[in-house]
Amino acid sequence: MPPDCCRTDYDAIFDDRMARREASTYRRHGPRADTRRLVGAITGAGVEGATVLDIGGGVGVVGQELLAAGAASLTDVDASRAYLATAQAEITARGWADRATFRFGDFVALAPTLDPADVVTLDRVVCCYPDWEALIDASTAHARRMLGLVYPVDRWWMRAGAVIGNVALRLFRQSFRFHVHPVARIDARIGAAGFVRRMQHRGLVWQVVLYERPNDVQRDTASLELDPLLPVPR
Ligand SMILES: C[S@@+](CC[C@H](N)C(=O)[O-])C[C@H]1O[C@@H](n2cnc3c(N)ncnc32)[C@H](O)[C@@H]1O
């Protein structure tokens, strides 16, 4: 029996229609607010010449933003064929095909075949994957300098929304489930892998967090934007 992650049909939920709609929204309006915040934190820390690994890159928004900001190269890994093909088409249309690589599949399974990157991003991906520990471990192992995430706050309304949403997904015979994973344990696991939080913003639904390996953490605490409820890294 394969683990839950491998039974999820990402193609069924992240399909061609959704991909076309998301790509069109991005072309017209730019990135979502949380994505913009993540990208701003990464570019603020310096992305010029960096290699980027965008896990669950969707239609390629983070990848396009970081390539536009001067990243040297992008590897986009996605478990949805439609999203990956759309990301490839969009990035090719912008003239960056030679700086981008696209890999289809579950990042956790593909991880041993992928090179590490300076910057690793997971924008609304942790909530799509049942085995958060495996996903976080493979991500930290691939991040040389920075790890950026957008993922759900673990508050009661999110857990209630996930239960209701997952009942609907089951009724529509979708194998996909939305997960609200434990924030404090995710943060501790990333810390144990050698990262410190550089920026954190917590909204009602999503939180945006940028971690860096300590050698790259500048001592400019004025630019830190940390949640007061969580311990400030030293
Ligand atoms: C909610 S979408 C977010 C897409 C994009 N990052 C964004 O914020 O617009 C989640 C994406 O992650 C992909 N995904 C989820 N788990 C994955 C995994 N383990 N490996 C690769 N892709 C994954 C899905 O196929 C989907 O394209």
The ligand as a Gaussian input file, in Angstrom:
#p B3LYP/6-31G(d) Opt

LIG

0 1
 C       -1.988000      25.491000      -3.981000
 S       -0.902000      25.149000      -5.301000
 C        0.260000      26.487000      -5.093000
 C        1.029000      26.764000      -6.355000
 C        2.026000      27.911000      -6.260000
 N        3.130000      27.598000      -5.375000
 C        1.336000      29.168000      -5.842000
 O        1.430000      29.572000      -4.667000
 O        0.652000      29.756000      -6.698000
 C        0.022000      23.757000      -4.721000
 C        0.953000      23.180000      -5.784000
 O        1.871000      22.314000      -5.151000
 C        1.995000      21.126000      -5.904000
 N        2.456000      20.107000      -4.961000
 C        1.896000      19.746000      -3.788000
 N        2.638000      18.818000      -3.157000
 C        3.718000      18.601000      -3.960000
 C        4.854000      17.751000      -3.875000
 N        5.041000      16.932000      -2.835000
 N        5.746000      17.760000      -4.875000
 C        5.576000      18.593000      -5.940000
 N        4.517000      19.410000      -6.072000
 C        3.605000      19.425000      -5.103000
 C        0.617000      20.921000      -6.492000
 O        0.644000      20.088000      -7.629000
 C        0.224000      22.361000      -6.819000
 O        0.666000      22.752000      -8.092000

